[in-house]
Structures are given as C-alpha cells and as structure tokens.
Amino acid sequence: MNDSLAKSAAALAPLEVARRFVDARRAARSLADFPGAIPADMAAGYQIQEAAIGLWPDAIAGWKVGRIPTELQAELSAERVMGPVFAANVTQAGKDPTAVFAIPGGFAAVEAEYIYRMGQDAPAGKTDWTPKAAVALVEDELVGVEFAGSPLASINILGPRVVAADFGNNAGLILGRTIPDWRTRTDDWPPCEAWVDGKRVGRGAPSSLPGGPAASLAFLMNAAAARGRPLKRGQLVTTGAASGIHDIEAGQTARIAFGDLDEIVCIAQAASPAEGQGGSDGHGDTSG
C-alpha cells in the first residue's frame, strides 16, 4: 500500500470501527473482539464515539459519566469518561419491573445513579466550569438506574479508551423520583443499595462519587463544550456508578433501592433488533 492509500485507510478507520459497533448494537449481535486497533488514547476513543453518534438514528437526551480507575488516570490524563444517552433508551420507572435488553454474548450491567436534569442551556465554548457553577444550571436531581451495555463483552476489561469508543458503554437510563430539597441535602442521602436476584451486590451514596455528583457534572460540562456539544436544557446527566457496576444476564432481576425515597426494579431480557436499539429513520444525531 502506498503512502496515499495508507493515509486514506487510517483516516477511515474511526468511522469503520464506529460503523461496526453501531451495526452490532442495532442488530443485537455481539462482537468477539474490538473491531479494529485499540484507540491509542482517550481522544482517539472519542473520535470513534463522535463518528458513531453521527451514524446512530436518534437524538441525544443526555450523557453518562463514569469513573476511570485510579491506576489508569495518570496514563490516560483523565479521571472520568463520558458517553451519550439516546432518547429512545430513556424510560420512566413504574410500578412494574422495567425491561432492559441485553445483547446475547455482549456486556450488560446495572448501576445506581444520581441524575441531574439541566434547567438551562450551557454557554457554548465555556470550558472552565466548577462544580458550584455547573450545579447552578440544574433544574432538579433524580435517582435512577443506568443500564450499561455493549456488543463487546470485554469492553470494561479493555479499558476506558474502548469504553469511550462505544458510547461510554451506555445502553439506557431508567428515571426514578426527584430528590426533594436536593440543593441542601447532604452527600450521604439518599443512600443506594443494589440487588441482583435477591443478593446484595453493592451499596453507596452520593458521597461515594469523588467530589460528589457535582464534580461529575462539571467534568461533563467542560468535556462536552470542548467537543462542541454544550449541554442543553432538559438534558440528563448520570453522574457515576455510586454502588458499583453490577453484571446482569437475561432472566435476572435487579432491584435498586434509594433509602426510603424510591426503589427501581428491572428485569433483563435478551435483546432483539427491534428492542432497545434506538430509532430506525437512518439519520444520525445533529444536535449540539
């Protein structure tokens, strides 16, 4: 291959990787391996994510934030990772268990979350948000459950660069109740506990997140603005896995309790191409 062709192939690589992830998600088909070269850094992972957002036929309803393991933060020059949450994958919890759709042979997990709903648009280009300033733009805070999911079973094992590439390992968000008086509550309320098939697998509180949920929000607002995607009014922000990341398989039931405020129950089912895979109009997201 001559230099010109090599450069052309390299330029197309992120789009091709993105296309393989998107095709696998929409077909509810697992991937045996990462479909290409592992991203060299977080920026390369986000380059793939941006390409995938352009291919995904749904609007961005919000963003998830995840914590990068402490031992990798210096190497990656990052403490957190982000990914889009798409509108079709946002569900309001009800009295009956909420179905979450796991791709057979892929990755699936549930996480207790503290979620912000934005009350104002963030100014474009502002990338020096502090936690206090970021929270000032929030309308309310809710409890909920992130459904983490990917066609790639080894996504978390391969690390944050790969997580960034595949939508931050997000496959859905279940919204619970609004936290009353959330601006004045302590960072230990409401606590959270996670149970899978009746076994407690994790517990935590807002204070389990380094710097609290507001620190995650400030990170996201800075990172999103740097990518030309400042947060918009009404968008949702999941701030991190307060009780941990809890694997779940089709047929299993998870219960996430938030003290005496709320309890969310979900049941995992095997995904099919028609379930939990976003829209089907063939047009990618073009929103900021």
Secondary structure, DSSP 8 states (H G I E B T S, - for coil): --HHHHHHHHHHHHHHHHHHHHHHHHHT--BSS-SSS--SSHHHHHHHHHHHHHHSSS-EEEEEEEE--HHHHHHHT-SEEEEEEEGGGEEE--SS-EEEEE-TTSEEEEEEEEEEEESS---TT-----HHHHHTTEEEEEEEEEEEEESBTTHHHH-HHHHHHTGGGEEEEEEEEE-TTTTTS-TT-S-EEEEETTEEEEEE-GGGSTTHHHHHHHHHHHHHHHTT----TT-EEE---TT--EE--TT-EEEEEETTTEEEEEEEEE--TTSSS---SS------
